[in-house]
């Protein structure tokens, strides 16, 4: 059958040439449209690295002079510390709450981050620094998982972090900084500072956790969790993990509407309370990320519909004109299924050649425009450890997606008319021609 397919394609090479050119163009256009959608879907579906389920963000405010509710007698350090601790204990005693953690200014889900620069050989690496309060259930409250060989999340949450520079790092940062070290526990991260001396500007690794993705519209970030002693009067808010079975959105809503007075102490008051997954949804929408994904999806669907209408229509017309060929093959004893398989084989062969050429043309464009470089070696701030950062794998996967899509469309365009003409009697097919 293969030889017959090649013979038929060559005998109709002029007509097939136009089909080949059309499919090549479709391949390149499909690449341009499908690739951004694939990237967006990968980012959207990448795990956050922490458990957003049953996680509630509680923000606290403070009355200042001139505001209604301001109490001047509660402004001294002792009162501020006492009131902050009173609210903290009220949350810990809530029967619906499993654990409580004081928020830091650059914690998970926040909008601001500090960063540190490190040097590995000749490569500079930027890592985000997320602060946490030692002994404050940080890792257990956020649901961050430790890697094998590292202290557990429970142990990391209760550790004293007594030695200077002790920190917890993420898996991807560990692989980049210690590529030949099976377990980086006890090793030091050296900052990119001249005249470095151990113990001065370094971080000692005491734990390794899974990668985290602080922002819903960004890839995994290289991250250092650095202990920061909480000020006794620092009451920016709390992260709380609810007990199993408690609905986080319902809890946050009831806290805002019915129990705000329970969290009022001195000049501190409840500013807001929201489930973490709700915050992430709002962040995606406000940043335009939600609309971006919707737009890319609609564009891909629109392209696929038009692809079906165009390519399917072309192959339907071309296949219908093959009734004489079908009649000749039937007269020589060919079965209807054989005829359908042969016509499908011709279409698949043509599609494969066009796909290979089209992908090759796009590859040249990608190389010429520098698209093969997924990140700059001077900026690992938004490092992506997934397959999308490997250009070879990335190109292969998206190309296969395009190939499968083309095969589906071509199969639909050929199989429907091919089945019809393959069942026509040889005499009728030849008479029609």
C-alpha positions as CSV (number, residue, x, y, z in Angstrom):
1,X,0.0,0.0,0.0
2,X,2.9,2.4,0.8
3,X,4.2,2.2,-2.7
4,X,0.7,2.9,-4.1
5,X,0.3,5.9,-1.8
6,X,3.6,7.4,-3.1
7,X,2.6,6.7,-6.7
8,X,-0.8,8.3,-6.3
9,X,0.7,11.4,-4.6
10,X,3.3,11.8,-7.4
11,X,0.8,11.3,-10.2
12,X,-1.3,14.1,-8.7
13,X,1.7,16.2,-7.7
14,X,0.4,19.5,-9.1
15,X,-2.8,19.4,-7.2
16,X,-1.1,18.0,-4.1
17,X,1.5,20.8,-4.3
18,X,-1.1,23.3,-3.5
19,X,-2.4,21.2,-0.6
20,X,1.1,20.8,0.7
21,X,1.7,24.6,0.6
22,X,-1.6,25.2,2.4
23,X,-0.8,22.7,5.1
24,X,2.7,24.2,5.6
25,X,1.2,27.6,6.1
26,X,-1.4,26.2,8.5
27,X,1.4,24.5,10.5
28,X,3.3,27.7,11.0
29,X,0.2,29.7,11.9
30,X,-0.9,26.9,14.3
31,X,2.5,27.1,16.0
32,X,2.2,30.8,16.6
33,X,-1.3,30.5,18.1
34,X,-1.0,27.2,20.0
35,X,2.3,27.9,21.7
36,X,1.2,30.9,23.8
37,X,-1.9,28.9,24.9
38,X,0.2,25.9,25.9
39,X,2.5,28.1,27.9
40,X,-0.4,29.8,29.6
41,X,-2.0,26.5,30.5
42,X,1.3,25.2,31.9
43,X,1.8,28.2,34.1
44,X,-1.9,28.1,35.3
45,X,-1.7,24.4,36.1
46,X,1.7,24.5,37.8
47,X,1.3,23.7,41.5
48,X,1.7,26.6,43.9
49,X,4.0,24.6,46.1
50,X,1.8,25.4,49.1
51,X,-1.7,24.3,50.0
52,X,-4.2,27.1,49.3
53,X,-7.1,25.0,50.5
54,X,-8.4,26.1,54.0
55,X,-5.9,28.9,54.0
56,X,-7.3,32.3,55.0
57,X,-5.5,35.7,54.9
58,X,-6.5,38.0,57.8
59,X,-5.4,41.6,57.5
60,X,-5.3,43.9,60.5
61,X,-5.5,47.7,60.5
62,X,-4.6,50.2,63.2
63,X,-6.5,53.4,64.2
64,X,-4.4,56.5,64.0
65,X,-4.9,59.9,65.5
66,X,-8.0,61.6,64.4
67,X,-9.8,58.4,63.3
68,X,-13.0,57.3,64.9
69,X,-12.2,54.5,67.4
70,X,-8.7,55.8,68.2
71,X,-7.6,55.3,71.8
72,X,-4.6,57.4,72.8
73,X,-4.1,55.4,75.9
74,X,-3.3,52.3,73.8
75,X,-0.3,53.7,71.9
76,X,2.6,52.8,74.1
77,X,4.8,49.8,73.2
78,X,3.5,47.6,76.1
79,X,-0.2,48.1,75.1
80,X,0.6,47.5,71.4
81,X,2.4,44.3,72.1
82,X,-0.3,43.1,74.6
83,X,-3.1,43.9,72.1
84,X,-1.4,42.1,69.2
85,X,-0.8,39.1,71.4
86,X,-4.4,39.1,72.5
87,X,-5.7,38.9,68.9
88,X,-3.1,36.2,68.2
89,X,-4.3,34.1,71.1
90,X,-8.0,34.6,70.1
91,X,-7.3,33.2,66.7
92,X,-5.4,30.2,68.1
93,X,-8.3,29.4,70.5
94,X,-10.9,29.5,67.6
95,X,-12.3,25.9,67.3
96,X,-12.4,26.2,63.5
97,X,-8.7,27.2,63.2
98,X,-5.9,24.5,63.0
99,X,-2.9,26.8,63.1
100,X,-2.0,30.5,63.0
101,X,1.1,32.3,61.6
102,X,1.9,35.9,61.7
103,X,2.3,37.5,58.3
104,X,5.5,39.1,57.1
105,X,5.7,41.9,54.6
106,X,7.0,39.7,51.8
107,X,5.3,36.4,52.5
108,X,3.7,33.9,50.1
109,X,0.8,35.5,48.2
110,X,2.1,39.0,48.9
111,X,3.0,41.6,46.4
112,X,6.5,42.6,47.5
113,X,9.7,40.6,47.6
114,X,13.3,41.2,48.5
115,X,16.0,39.3,46.6
116,X,19.6,38.2,47.0
117,X,22.2,37.7,44.3
118,X,24.4,34.6,44.3
119,X,27.2,33.5,42.0
120,X,27.7,30.0,40.8
121,X,30.9,29.8,38.7
122,X,30.3,32.6,36.2
123,X,26.4,32.6,36.5
124,X,24.6,35.1,38.6
125,X,21.4,33.9,40.2
126,X,18.7,36.1,41.7
127,X,16.6,34.4,44.4
128,X,13.6,35.7,46.2
129,X,13.7,36.0,49.9
130,X,10.5,35.3,51.8
131,X,10.6,36.1,55.5
132,X,9.0,34.0,58.2
133,X,8.8,34.0,62.0
134,X,10.6,31.1,63.7
135,X,8.5,28.8,65.8
136,X,5.3,30.3,64.3
137,X,4.1,27.2,62.4
138,X,4.9,28.9,59.1
139,X,5.5,25.8,56.9
140,X,2.7,23.8,58.4
141,X,0.2,26.7,58.2
142,X,1.0,27.3,54.5
143,X,1.1,23.6,53.7
144,X,4.6,23.6,52.3
145,X,6.1,20.2,51.9
146,X,9.7,19.3,52.7
147,X,11.8,17.1,50.5
148,X,13.3,13.7,51.6
149,X,16.5,14.1,53.5
150,X,15.3,17.5,54.9
151,X,13.7,18.1,58.3
152,X,9.9,17.8,58.0
153,X,7.6,20.8,57.6
154,X,6.6,20.4,61.3
155,X,10.3,20.4,62.3
156,X,11.1,23.4,60.1
157,X,8.1,25.3,61.6
158,X,9.3,24.8,65.2
159,X,13.0,25.1,64.7
160,X,14.8,27.9,66.6
161,X,17.1,29.0,63.7
162,X,19.6,30.1,66.4
163,X,22.7,30.2,64.2
164,X,23.1,33.3,61.9
165,X,22.1,32.9,58.3
166,X,20.1,29.6,58.8
167,X,17.6,29.3,56.0
168,X,15.3,27.0,54.1
169,X,15.6,26.9,50.3
170,X,13.5,25.5,47.5
171,X,14.3,22.4,45.4
172,X,15.2,24.3,42.1
173,X,17.5,26.6,44.0
174,X,19.2,23.6,45.6
175,X,19.8,22.0,42.2
176,X,21.3,25.1,40.7
177,X,23.5,26.0,43.7
178,X,24.6,22.5,44.5
179,X,24.3,20.4,41.3
180,X,26.7,17.7,42.6
181,X,25.6,17.6,46.2
182,X,23.0,14.9,47.0
183,X,21.8,16.7,50.1
184,X,22.6,20.4,50.6
185,X,21.7,20.4,54.3
186,X,24.6,22.1,56.1
187,X,26.1,23.8,53.0
188,X,26.3,27.5,52.5
189,X,24.9,29.8,49.9
190,X,27.5,32.5,49.2
191,X,26.2,35.9,48.2
192,X,27.8,37.7,45.3
193,X,30.0,39.9,47.5
194,X,33.7,40.5,47.1
195,X,36.0,39.4,49.9
196,X,33.4,36.9,51.1
197,X,34.2,35.3,54.4
198,X,32.2,32.4,55.8
199,X,29.8,33.5,58.5
200,X,29.5,37.1,57.2
201,X,27.3,37.3,54.1
202,X,26.1,33.8,53.7
203,X,23.1,31.5,54.2
204,X,23.3,28.1,55.9
205,X,20.9,25.6,54.4
206,X,19.0,23.8,57.2
207,X,16.0,22.6,55.1
208,X,14.8,22.0,51.5
209,X,11.2,22.3,50.4
210,X,9.3,21.9,47.2
211,X,9.3,24.7,44.7
212,X,6.8,27.5,45.3
213,X,5.0,29.8,42.9
214,X,4.2,33.0,44.9
215,X,2.3,34.6,42.0
216,X,-0.5,32.8,40.0
217,X,0.6,34.3,36.7
218,X,4.4,33.6,37.1
219,X,6.5,30.5,36.9
220,X,8.2,28.9,39.8
221,X,10.6,31.3,41.6
222,X,14.0,30.4,43.2
223,X,13.2,31.1,46.8
224,X,15.0,31.4,50.2
225,X,12.9,31.3,53.3
226,X,14.8,33.5,55.8
227,X,13.8,33.7,59.5
228,X,12.9,37.1,60.8
229,X,12.1,37.7,64.4
230,X,8.6,39.2,64.6
231,X,8.3,42.5,66.4
232,X,6.1,42.2,69.5
233,X,3.9,45.0,68.2
234,X,4.0,44.2,64.6
235,X,0.4,43.3,63.7
236,X,0.1,43.4,60.0
237,X,-2.1,40.3,60.0
238,X,-2.2,36.5,60.1
239,X,-2.4,33.5,57.9
240,X,-4.6,30.8,59.4
241,X,-5.2,27.2,58.3
242,X,-8.7,26.0,59.0
243,X,-9.5,22.5,60.2
244,X,-10.7,19.9,57.7
245,X,-14.3,20.4,56.6
246,X,-14.3,24.1,57.3
247,X,-15.1,26.2,54.2
248,X,-12.5,28.9,53.9
249,X,-14.6,31.4,51.9
250,X,-17.6,31.0,54.3
251,X,-15.3,31.4,57.3
252,X,-13.7,34.6,55.9
253,X,-17.1,36.1,55.1
254,X,-18.6,35.3,58.5
255,X,-15.4,36.7,60.2
256,X,-15.8,40.0,58.2
257,X,-19.5,40.3,58.7
258,X,-20.3,38.9,62.1
259,X,-17.1,38.6,64.2
260,X,-15.0,41.6,63.4
261,X,-15.4,42.9,66.9
262,X,-13.8,39.7,68.3
263,X,-10.5,40.7,66.6
264,X,-10.6,44.3,67.9
265,X,-8.1,45.1,70.6
266,X,-6.9,48.6,71.5
267,X,-6.3,50.4,68.2
268,X,-6.0,47.2,66.2
269,X,-9.0,46.1,64.2
270,X,-9.9,43.6,61.5
271,X,-9.3,45.2,58.1
272,X,-10.1,42.3,55.8
273,X,-10.3,38.5,55.7
274,X,-10.2,36.4,52.5
275,X,-9.6,32.9,51.5
276,X,-6.3,32.5,49.8
277,X,-7.7,30.9,46.7
278,X,-10.1,33.8,46.4
279,X,-7.2,36.2,46.6
280,X,-5.4,34.4,43.9
281,X,-8.5,34.5,41.7
282,X,-8.8,38.2,42.2
283,X,-5.1,38.7,41.6
284,X,-5.3,36.9,38.3
285,X,-8.3,39.0,37.2
286,X,-6.9,42.3,38.3
287,X,-3.5,41.6,36.6
288,X,-5.3,40.7,33.3
289,X,-4.0,37.2,33.5
290,X,-7.5,35.7,33.5
291,X,-8.5,37.7,30.4
292,X,-5.3,36.8,28.7
293,X,-5.9,33.1,29.1
294,X,-9.5,33.6,27.9
295,X,-8.4,35.6,24.9
296,X,-5.7,33.0,23.9
297,X,-8.3,30.2,24.4
298,X,-10.9,31.9,22.2
299,X,-8.2,32.7,19.6
300,X,-7.2,29.0,19.5
301,X,-10.8,27.8,19.3
302,X,-11.5,30.3,16.5
303,X,-8.4,29.2,14.6
304,X,-9.4,25.5,15.1
305,X,-12.9,26.1,13.8
306,X,-11.6,28.0,10.7
307,X,-9.0,25.3,10.2
308,X,-11.7,22.7,10.2
309,X,-13.8,24.7,7.8
310,X,-10.9,25.4,5.5
311,X,-8.8,22.3,5.5
312,X,-11.7,19.9,5.9
313,X,-13.5,21.6,3.1
314,X,-10.5,21.3,0.8
315,X,-10.0,17.6,1.5
316,X,-13.7,16.9,1.1
317,X,-13.7,18.4,-2.4
318,X,-10.5,16.7,-3.4
319,X,-11.7,13.3,-2.1
320,X,-15.0,13.6,-3.8
321,X,-13.2,13.9,-7.1
322,X,-11.6,10.6,-6.5
323,X,-14.7,8.6,-7.3
324,X,-13.3,7.3,-10.6
325,X,-10.1,6.1,-8.8
326,X,-12.3,4.4,-6.3
327,X,-14.3,2.8,-9.1
328,X,-11.2,1.5,-10.8
329,X,-9.9,0.0,-7.5
330,X,-13.3,-1.6,-6.8
331,X,-13.2,-3.2,-10.2
332,X,-9.9,-4.8,-9.4
333,X,-11.3,-6.2,-6.1
334,X,-10.4,-3.6,-3.6
335,X,-12.6,-3.4,-0.6
336,X,-14.2,-0.2,0.7
337,X,-12.1,-0.3,3.8
338,X,-8.9,-0.7,1.7
339,X,-9.8,2.4,-0.3
340,X,-10.5,4.5,2.8
341,X,-7.2,3.4,4.3
342,X,-5.3,4.3,1.2
343,X,-6.9,7.7,0.9
344,X,-6.3,8.4,4.6
345,X,-2.7,7.2,4.1
346,X,-2.2,9.7,1.3
347,X,-3.6,12.5,3.4
348,X,-1.5,11.6,6.4
349,X,1.6,11.4,4.3
350,X,0.9,14.8,2.8
351,X,0.2,16.2,6.3
352,X,3.4,14.7,7.7
353,X,5.6,16.2,5.0
354,X,3.9,19.6,5.4
355,X,4.3,19.4,9.2
356,X,8.0,18.6,9.0
357,X,8.7,21.5,6.6
358,X,6.5,23.9,8.5
359,X,8.1,23.1,11.9
360,X,11.5,23.4,10.3
361,X,10.6,26.9,9.0
362,X,9.3,28.0,12.4
363,X,12.5,26.6,14.1
364,X,14.6,28.8,11.9
365,X,12.5,31.8,12.9
366,X,12.8,30.8,16.6
367,X,16.6,30.5,16.4
368,X,17.0,33.7,14.5
369,X,14.8,35.7,17.0
370,X,16.4,34.2,20.0
371,X,13.3,32.4,21.1
372,X,15.3,29.3,21.9
373,X,16.8,31.0,24.9
374,X,14.1,30.6,27.5
375,X,15.8,32.7,30.1
376,X,18.9,34.9,30.5
377,X,21.7,33.5,32.6
378,X,21.8,36.8,34.4
379,X,18.3,36.5,35.6
380,X,17.0,33.4,37.3
381,X,14.5,35.3,39.3
382,X,11.6,33.6,37.6
383,X,13.2,30.3,36.9
384,X,11.0,27.7,35.4
385,X,12.0,24.1,36.1
386,X,9.3,22.6,33.9
387,X,9.7,21.2,30.4
388,X,8.8,24.5,28.9
389,X,12.2,26.0,29.8
390,X,13.9,23.3,27.8
391,X,13.7,24.5,24.2
392,X,14.2,21.0,22.7
393,X,11.4,19.4,24.8
394,X,9.2,22.5,24.4
395,X,9.5,22.6,20.7
396,X,8.9,18.9,20.3
397,X,5.8,18.9,22.5
398,X,4.1,21.9,20.8
399,X,5.0,20.5,17.4
400,X,3.4,17.2,18.3
401,X,0.3,19.0,19.5
402,X,0.1,20.8,16.1
403,X,0.7,17.5,14.3
404,X,-2.1,15.7,16.1
405,X,-4.5,18.6,15.5
406,X,-3.7,18.6,11.8
407,X,-4.1,14.8,11.6
408,X,-7.5,15.1,13.2
409,X,-8.7,17.7,10.8
410,X,-7.3,15.9,7.7
411,X,-8.8,12.6,8.9
412,X,-12.2,14.2,9.2
413,X,-11.9,15.8,5.8
414,X,-11.0,12.6,4.1
415,X,-12.8,9.8,5.9
416,X,-16.4,11.2,5.4
417,X,-16.4,11.5,1.6
418,X,-14.0,8.5,1.2
419,X,-16.5,6.2,2.9
420,X,-19.2,7.4,0.6
421,X,-17.3,7.0,-2.7
422,X,-15.8,3.6,-1.6
423,X,-19.2,2.1,-1.5
424,X,-20.3,3.3,-4.9
425,X,-20.5,0.5,-7.5
426,X,-17.7,0.5,-10.0
427,X,-20.0,0.9,-13.0
428,X,-21.8,3.9,-11.4
429,X,-18.5,5.6,-10.4
430,X,-17.1,5.3,-13.9
431,X,-20.4,6.4,-15.5
432,X,-20.5,9.5,-13.3
433,X,-17.0,10.4,-14.4
